[in-house]
Structure formats: C-alpha cells, structure tokens
Amino acid sequence: PHLLGLLNDPKTSLQEWHKAIESPFPAGDQDNSNTQFAILGLWVAQRHQVNIDKPIALVEKHFHATQVHAKAGEVLGDPNNVNLDGSWYYANRANSSRWPSMTCSGLLGLAIGHGVTKDPKEKNQKPIDDAAIKAGLAMLAREIDRPDDKRRMPDHYFLWSVQRVGVL
C-alpha cells in the first residue's frame, strides 16, 4: 500500500522512489531495453487506476529527445548495413549501438503516451501523424527482410519487440 501511494503521488521524486524501495541503482541510469518493460508495466498499472501521467510524460520526452535523425541528404549507417535514421540507441551515444529492437522500444513509449494522454490537443492527433513515430516505423520497415543482414538469425528479441509494436 505504501509503494502504491508513492506511485500515485505526482509529487514523489525518482530519488524518493529509489529510497523507498531501497534500490541500489542510482537514479538517472537508463537503457531503452529495460525501459520498454517498465513502459509495459506502466501501461498495465494505468488499467488498474494508477496515475501514470508523470512517468509517461517523461517517457515521451526521453524518446522524442533521443531519437537519431539524419540531416537533409545524409544516410546514417553502421557496419551492419543499417540505415539508422529514426532509430534509438540501446543506452547512450557513448557506449552502445543502435538496434532495431530499441526502435520498437521508442515506438512503444510514444504510442502508449499517445494512448493515455488527457491533453485534448494531443488526443485529437493520431499517433501516425507524430513525426517521431513515422521515422521509427520507416526504420522498422527497412529492417524487415533487410538484404545483407549480418545479425545472427533469427533475432527473437527483435521479433518479440516488433510484435509488441504491432499490438499497439
């Protein structure tokens, strides 16, 4: 009951939450892989009347701010022959590569944000009209049956992630 009360209190900071659950992990560390599972947990929580407005707003802000975009005329690529425009990194730019499954994580966060928003202006916007969602879906489209794919096959994590996006 105490933790549910903290979760429902929009004034509870991340640091207070970490202290309450006695978390050994410092607030601020993130990776998009674990984030997608937390997002799914939030999605289920809101179906049980837990207010997720604050964390979902942070999720949307994070994924809008961290999406990789090519400059006009530029093709972003990597050694695995992936066009990276519209993708997301696993963690941060310094220590990780971009993978299509992380693009699914970004799309998941943005889609749930659209689905639970109470902002009337955003409620009228279709998720497919969001430029970040369009770019992410275009990146996924390039990844499906990509020629010269050098990843180990089959990539079950990517397939699971695409399935989650498809559900939404």
ABEGO torsion letter per residue (X at the ends): XAAAAAAABAABBAAAAAAAAGBABBBGBBBAAAAAAAAAAAAAAAAAGBBAAAAAAAAAAAAAAABBBBBBGBBBBBAAGBBABGBBBABBAAABBBBAAAAAAAAAAAAAAAAABABAAAAABBAAABAAAAAAAAAAAAABGBBGBABBOBBAAAAAAAAAAAAX
